């Protein structure tokens, strides 16, 4: 793994930490276009009263706006947790080039767990996917967050 991938995931981790401070599930995401970060955010479902305000959806929306396109074929997405079905579909529809994610999600993930969205015959685009990037800190942040709420 290159230092750049770690750096981009560290930025996603910083967004996840901010989300946790807002009492949101601590997931963060970053979109990179031609080596530069063009969107970064964390979960905001509670703040926005919006069940679709996952980190991935928010950064996809922002990146599409900045690039004036509904498609992001030259973009890479870094996210701290394996995307759910909704986010996997959005990643596919946006034609994200590469997906890098941290911790796997056995309960809600849809990339390497659950429905394995990108392997379905109805999936129009599957990004190159790389799992386990900085997975330990991502998993620890989530464990600590939920432990504090029990």
Phi and psi restraints in degrees (value plus and minus 20) as a CYANA .aco file:
   2 UNK   PHI    -101.1   -61.1
   2 UNK   PSI     139.9   179.9
   3 UNK   PHI     -82.3   -42.3
   3 UNK   PSI     -53.3   -13.3
   4 UNK   PHI     -83.0   -43.0
   4 UNK   PSI     -63.6   -23.6
   5 UNK   PHI     -80.2   -40.2
   5 UNK   PSI     -62.8   -22.8
   6 UNK   PHI     -82.5   -42.5
   6 UNK   PSI     -60.8   -20.8
   7 UNK   PHI     -83.3   -43.3
   7 UNK   PSI     -65.6   -25.6
   8 UNK   PHI     -83.3   -43.3
   8 UNK   PSI     -59.1   -19.1
   9 UNK   PHI     -89.7   -49.7
   9 UNK   PSI     -52.9   -12.9
  10 UNK   PHI     -82.9   -42.9
  10 UNK   PSI     -57.3   -17.3
  11 UNK   PHI     -85.2   -45.2
  11 UNK   PSI     -60.1   -20.1
  12 UNK   PHI     -84.4   -44.4
  12 UNK   PSI     -58.7   -18.7
  13 UNK   PHI     -83.2   -43.2
  13 UNK   PSI     -59.3   -19.3
  14 UNK   PHI     -82.1   -42.1
  14 UNK   PSI     -58.7   -18.7
  15 UNK   PHI     -87.9   -47.9
  15 UNK   PSI     -56.5   -16.5
  16 UNK   PHI     -84.6   -44.6
  16 UNK   PSI     -62.3   -22.3
  17 UNK   PHI     -82.0   -42.0
  17 UNK   PSI     -61.7   -21.7
  18 UNK   PHI     -82.2   -42.2
  18 UNK   PSI     -60.6   -20.6
  19 UNK   PHI     -81.6   -41.6
  19 UNK   PSI     -64.2   -24.2
  20 UNK   PHI     -80.8   -40.8
  20 UNK   PSI     -57.9   -17.9
  21 UNK   PHI     -85.3   -45.3
  21 UNK   PSI     -46.0    -6.0
  22 UNK   PHI    -106.5   -66.5
  22 UNK   PSI     -15.3    24.7
  23 UNK   PHI      49.8    89.8
  23 UNK   PSI       0.0    40.0
  24 UNK   PHI    -108.9   -68.9
  24 UNK   PSI     137.8   177.8
  25 UNK   PHI     -79.2   -39.2
  25 UNK   PSI     105.2   145.2
  26 UNK   PHI     -95.4   -55.4
  26 UNK   PSI      63.9   103.9
  27 UNK   PHI    -144.2  -104.2
  27 UNK   PSI     113.5   153.5
  28 UNK   PHI    -148.0  -108.0
  28 UNK   PSI     134.5   174.5
  29 UNK   PHI    -164.0  -124.0
  29 UNK   PSI     132.6   172.6
  30 UNK   PHI    -159.6  -119.6
  30 UNK   PSI     117.7   157.7
  31 UNK   PHI    -132.2   -92.2
  31 UNK   PSI     112.9   152.9
  32 UNK   PHI    -135.3   -95.3
  32 UNK   PSI     110.4   150.4
  33 UNK   PHI    -145.3  -105.3
  33 UNK   PSI      98.4   138.4
  34 UNK   PHI      32.5    72.5
  34 UNK   PSI      22.3    62.3
  35 UNK   PHI      63.9   103.9
  35 UNK   PSI     -20.6    19.4
  36 UNK   PHI    -139.4   -99.4
  36 UNK   PSI     121.0   161.0
  37 UNK   PHI     -92.5   -52.5
  37 UNK   PSI     104.8   144.8
  38 UNK   PHI    -133.8   -93.8
  38 UNK   PSI     -30.6     9.4
  39 UNK   PHI    -176.7  -136.7
  39 UNK   PSI     120.8   160.8
  40 UNK   PHI    -171.9  -131.9
  40 UNK   PSI     120.0   160.0
  41 UNK   PHI    -189.7  -149.7
  41 UNK   PSI     151.8   191.8
  42 UNK   PHI    -148.7  -108.7
  42 UNK   PSI     152.7   192.7
  43 UNK   PHI     -72.2   -32.2
  43 UNK   PSI     121.9   161.9
  44 UNK   PHI    -162.8  -122.8
  44 UNK   PSI      11.2    51.2
  45 UNK   PHI     -84.5   -44.5
  45 UNK   PSI     -59.2   -19.2
  46 UNK   PHI     -93.3   -53.3
  46 UNK   PSI     -67.7   -27.7
  47 UNK   PHI     -78.7   -38.7
  47 UNK   PSI     -62.1   -22.1
  48 UNK   PHI    -116.2   -76.2
  48 UNK   PSI     -21.1    18.9
  49 UNK   PHI      30.5    70.5
  49 UNK   PSI      28.9    68.9
  50 UNK   PHI    -160.0  -120.0
  50 UNK   PSI      89.1   129.1
  51 UNK   PHI     -85.6   -45.6
  51 UNK   PSI     -33.2     6.8
  52 UNK   PHI    -112.9   -72.9
  52 UNK   PSI     -19.1    20.9
  53 UNK   PHI    -102.6   -62.6
  53 UNK   PSI      29.2    69.2
  54 UNK   PHI     -95.1   -55.1
  54 UNK   PSI     135.4   175.4
  55 UNK   PHI     -73.2   -33.2
  55 UNK   PSI     -64.0   -24.0
  56 UNK   PHI     -82.3   -42.3
  56 UNK   PSI     -64.7   -24.7
  57 UNK   PHI     -83.4   -43.4
  57 UNK   PSI     -64.0   -24.0
  58 UNK   PHI     -81.8   -41.8
  58 UNK   PSI     -62.5   -22.5
  59 UNK   PHI     -94.2   -54.2
  59 UNK   PSI     -52.7   -12.7
  60 UNK   PHI     -83.1   -43.1
  60 UNK   PSI     -65.8   -25.8
  61 UNK   PHI     -78.4   -38.4
  61 UNK   PSI     -66.4   -26.4
  62 UNK   PHI     -84.4   -44.4
  62 UNK   PSI     -65.0   -25.0
  63 UNK   PHI     -84.1   -44.1
  63 UNK   PSI     -61.4   -21.4
  64 UNK   PHI     -81.2   -41.2
  64 UNK   PSI     -61.3   -21.3
  65 UNK   PHI     -83.2   -43.2
  65 UNK   PSI     -64.4   -24.4
  66 UNK   PHI     -86.3   -46.3
  66 UNK   PSI     -54.8   -14.8
  67 UNK   PHI    -115.1   -75.1
  67 UNK   PSI     -20.3    19.7
  68 UNK   PHI      31.5    71.5
  68 UNK   PSI      28.1    68.1
  69 UNK   PHI    -172.3  -132.3
  69 UNK   PSI     126.8   166.8
  70 UNK   PHI    -104.6   -64.6
  70 UNK   PSI     -26.3    13.7
  71 UNK   PHI    -137.7   -97.7
  71 UNK   PSI     123.2   163.2
  72 UNK   PHI    -148.0  -108.0
  72 UNK   PSI      35.1    75.1
  73 UNK   PHI     -89.4   -49.4
  73 UNK   PSI     -35.6     4.4
  74 UNK   PHI    -124.0   -84.0
  74 UNK   PSI      -0.6    39.4
  75 UNK   PHI    -136.2   -96.2
  75 UNK   PSI     129.9   169.9
  76 UNK   PHI    -137.9   -97.9
  76 UNK   PSI     121.1   161.1
  77 UNK   PHI    -132.0   -92.0
  77 UNK   PSI     109.3   149.3
  78 UNK   PHI    -133.9   -93.9
  78 UNK   PSI     104.5   144.5
  79 UNK   PHI    -159.3  -119.3
  79 UNK   PSI     124.8   164.8
  80 UNK   PHI     -97.0   -57.0
  80 UNK   PSI     -37.8     2.2
  81 UNK   PHI    -152.9  -112.9
  81 UNK   PSI     125.0   165.0
  82 UNK   PHI     -71.5   -31.5
  82 UNK   PSI     106.5   146.5
  83 UNK   PHI     -81.8   -41.8
  83 UNK   PSI     127.0   167.0
  84 UNK   PHI     -98.7   -58.7
  84 UNK   PSI     159.9   199.9
  85 UNK   PHI     -79.9   -39.9
  85 UNK   PSI     -63.6   -23.6
  86 UNK   PHI     -80.9   -40.9
  86 UNK   PSI     -66.4   -26.4
  87 UNK   PHI     -90.8   -50.8
  87 UNK   PSI     -57.1   -17.1
  88 UNK   PHI     -80.9   -40.9
  88 UNK   PSI     -61.6   -21.6
  89 UNK   PHI     -82.9   -42.9
  89 UNK   PSI     -64.0   -24.0
  90 UNK   PHI     -83.1   -43.1
  90 UNK   PSI     -59.8   -19.8
  91 UNK   PHI     -80.8   -40.8
  91 UNK   PSI     -63.8   -23.8
  92 UNK   PHI     -84.4   -44.4
  92 UNK   PSI     -69.4   -29.4
  93 UNK   PHI     -82.7   -42.7
  93 UNK   PSI     -53.6   -13.6
  94 UNK   PHI     -98.6   -58.6
  94 UNK   PSI     -29.7    10.3
  95 UNK   PHI      40.6    80.6
  95 UNK   PSI      18.8    58.8
  96 UNK   PHI     -76.0   -36.0
  96 UNK   PSI     115.4   155.4
  97 UNK   PHI     -91.4   -51.4
  97 UNK   PSI     -70.4   -30.4
  98 UNK   PHI    -155.6  -115.6
  98 UNK   PSI     122.0   162.0
  99 UNK   PHI    -137.2   -97.2
  99 UNK   PSI     105.6   145.6
 100 UNK   PHI    -137.7   -97.7
 100 UNK   PSI     105.4   145.4
 101 UNK   PHI    -153.8  -113.8
 101 UNK   PSI     137.8   177.8
 102 UNK   PHI    -105.3   -65.3
 102 UNK   PSI    -120.1   -80.1
 103 UNK   PHI     -94.5   -54.5
 103 UNK   PSI     120.9   160.9
 104 UNK   PHI     -95.2   -55.2
 104 UNK   PSI     137.1   177.1
 105 UNK   PHI    -149.9  -109.9
 105 UNK   PSI      75.5   115.5
 106 UNK   PHI     -84.0   -44.0
 106 UNK   PSI     -51.1   -11.1
 107 UNK   PHI    -104.2   -64.2
 107 UNK   PSI     -63.2   -23.2
 108 UNK   PHI    -139.9   -99.9
 108 UNK   PSI     -23.4    16.6
 109 UNK   PHI     -91.3   -51.3
 109 UNK   PSI     132.1   172.1
 110 UNK   PHI    -153.3  -113.3
 110 UNK   PSI      -5.8    34.2
 111 UNK   PHI    -121.3   -81.3
 111 UNK   PSI     -81.1   -41.1
 112 UNK   PHI    -127.3   -87.3
 112 UNK   PSI     -24.1    15.9
 113 UNK   PHI    -145.2  -105.2
 113 UNK   PSI     154.7   194.7
 114 UNK   PHI      34.3    74.3
 114 UNK   PSI    -149.3  -109.3
 115 UNK   PHI     -94.2   -54.2
 115 UNK   PSI     -29.7    10.3
 116 UNK   PHI      27.6    67.6
 116 UNK   PSI      41.7    81.7
 117 UNK   PHI     -67.9   -27.9
 117 UNK   PSI     -65.8   -25.8
 118 UNK   PHI     -91.0   -51.0
 118 UNK   PSI     -31.9     8.1
 119 UNK   PHI    -113.3   -73.3
 119 UNK   PSI     -25.1    14.9
 120 UNK   PHI     -97.3   -57.3
 120 UNK   PSI     124.4   164.4
 121 UNK   PHI     -84.5   -44.5
 121 UNK   PSI     -39.4     0.6
 122 UNK   PHI    -105.8   -65.8
 122 UNK   PSI     -24.1    15.9
 123 UNK   PHI     -97.5   -57.5
 123 UNK   PSI     103.6   143.6
 124 UNK   PHI    -100.9   -60.9
 124 UNK   PSI     -49.3    -9.3
 125 UNK   PHI    -167.4  -127.4
 125 UNK   PSI     111.6   151.6
 126 UNK   PHI    -137.7   -97.7
 126 UNK   PSI     102.7   142.7
 127 UNK   PHI     -94.4   -54.4
 127 UNK   PSI     139.9   179.9
 128 UNK   PHI     -82.9   -42.9
 128 UNK   PSI     114.3   154.3
 129 UNK   PHI    -143.4  -103.4
 129 UNK   PSI     113.8   153.8
 130 UNK   PHI    -149.4  -109.4
 130 UNK   PSI      95.2   135.2
 131 UNK   PHI    -120.5   -80.5
 131 UNK   PSI     140.2   180.2
 132 UNK   PHI      63.1   103.1
 132 UNK   PSI      -5.6    34.4
 133 UNK   PHI     -95.2   -55.2
 133 UNK   PSI      94.6   134.6
 134 UNK   PHI      34.2    74.2
 134 UNK   PSI      19.9    59.9
 135 UNK   PHI     -86.4   -46.4
 135 UNK   PSI     -54.6   -14.6
 136 UNK   PHI     -83.0   -43.0
 136 UNK   PSI     -71.1   -31.1
 137 UNK   PHI     -83.0   -43.0
 137 UNK   PSI     -54.5   -14.5
 138 UNK   PHI     -83.7   -43.7
 138 UNK   PSI     -66.9   -26.9
 139 UNK   PHI     -84.6   -44.6
 139 UNK   PSI     -61.2   -21.2
 140 UNK   PHI     -83.4   -43.4
 140 UNK   PSI     -61.4   -21.4
 141 UNK   PHI     -79.6   -39.6
 141 UNK   PSI     -64.3   -24.3
 142 UNK   PHI     -86.7   -46.7
 142 UNK   PSI     -64.5   -24.5
 143 UNK   PHI     -80.1   -40.1
 143 UNK   PSI     -66.3   -26.3
 144 UNK   PHI     -82.5   -42.5
 144 UNK   PSI     -60.9   -20.9
 145 UNK   PHI     -79.9   -39.9
 145 UNK   PSI     -69.3   -29.3
 146 UNK   PHI     -94.7   -54.7
 146 UNK   PSI     -51.1   -11.1
 147 UNK   PHI     -82.6   -42.6
 147 UNK   PSI     -59.8   -19.8
 148 UNK   PHI     -86.3   -46.3
 148 UNK   PSI     -41.7    -1.7
 149 UNK   PHI    -115.1   -75.1
 149 UNK   PSI     -26.7    13.3
